[in-house]
């Protein structure tokens, strides 16, 4: 039985912790299919101020992040490259959470692995918490939350 794993990542400490966690997790690579995904959200006003050149560079930047994560899983864990799919959703979503949920509904995944950095209660209230939203929304699947410092 092949396990299908959805792993949303970006260029953050939490995402690197997810990849490290997967590398150290005791499971058989030949029985797993991993989809690494990066979701663009609609830019905030501050990001718009960074300019069109900066925004135009982001897809290539995150494609490289996805490829680096895939390469690490292939080299350090023994996955076949064909078992790991990388997906870059460049059409922006209102939030990363909405993008993850939308992509999840288009395919069948057994588990979602997401990172979570430590936040104060006020940060969590203002910013929201993707992992909590996913746990509440994806009630018929497992959500593994990898906590980082």
N, C-alpha and C positions, 0 to 999 in steps of 0.2 A: 504494500500500500504506500503510495507516494504522498508525502505531506506537502501541502502548498502553503508557502509562507510569504506574507506581504510585509515588506520592510520599508517604510517611508524614511528617507534620510535627507539631510542637508549638510552643509559644511559647518558642523558644530561639534562640541565636546560630546554631547549626547549621542550623536550619530556615530562618532568614532567608538563610543562605549558599546553601542549596539553591535557593531562589526566585531569588536573584541569579544563580546559576550558570545556571539554566534560561533566564532573561531574556537572558543574554549568550551562550548556546549557539547556534551557527549551524544551525538546522534550520527547516523549513517548518511553521508552525503548522497550516496546512490539512491536513497529512499526519499529524497527531498527535492523540491523545486522552489527556488527563491525568486521573488520579484522585488528588485530594488527600484524604488520610485522616488522621484522628486516632484513636488507640486509647487507651481508658482501661484502666489496669491496676488490679488490686485494690489498694485503699489500704493503705499501710503504717500501722503503729500511730501514728506521729507525725502522719500526715495525718488519721487518725480524730480525733485530739485537736483539730484545727482547727475541728471542729464541723460540724453538719449544714448550716447556712446556707452555709458556705464550699463544702462539697462540692456542694450544690444549685446553686451559681452556676457551677460548672465547665463543664457542657455549653454554656451560652450563651457563656461566655468563649472556649471553643475553637471554637465555630461561627463566632464573629467572626474568630478567627485564620485559619480556613479561607477565609472569605469575603474577607478582606484579601489573602491569597495569590492567590486566584482573580482578584480585581480587578486586582492588579498584573500578572498574566500577560495578562489581557485588554487592559489599557491600554498596557503597555510592550512587549508582544510581538506583539500583534495576533491573539490567539486569539479565536475566537467563544465567547461564554459557554456555548454548547451543547457545546463540545469539552472543557470542564473540569467534572468532577463532583466534588462535595465530599461526603465520607462521614464521619459522626461515629459511631463505635462506642461507645455508652455502656454496653453490657453489659461489665463488666470482665473482662479476661484476666489470668491469673497473671503474664504479662510482656508487654511491648510486642512482643517478638520473636514470641511465640506468636500474638498478634493479627495481625501482619503476614503471617505464614505462612498462617494460617487464611483471611484475606481473599484472599490471593494465589491460594490453591487454588480459590476460588469463581468466579474469573474468569480470563480469559486476558490476561496482561500480557507484553510483550516485554522490559521492563526495569524494575527497581526502582531509584529514586534515593534514597539515604539520606545523611544528614549524620553526621559523626563528629568529635567534639572530641578534642583531644589529651589523653591520659590517661597517667599514669605506669603502670609495669608492675604495681604493687601495686593501683592503682585498677582497672585492667583485670581483674586476677585476682579481686578482690572483687566488682566491679559487673558484670563481663562486658562484652562488646562486641556490640551488636546487629548491626553491619555484618559482623563476622566470622561470627556465627551464620547470617546470611542468605546469605553467600557459600557457606558449607558446606552449608546445607540446600537452597537453591534451585539445584541443580546444572544444571538445564536452562534457565536464564534468565540474563540479564546483570544484574549488580548494580553500579551506579555509586556509588562512595563519594566524597562531597564532603567533603574535610577542612577543618576550621576551626582557627584558632589554638589 
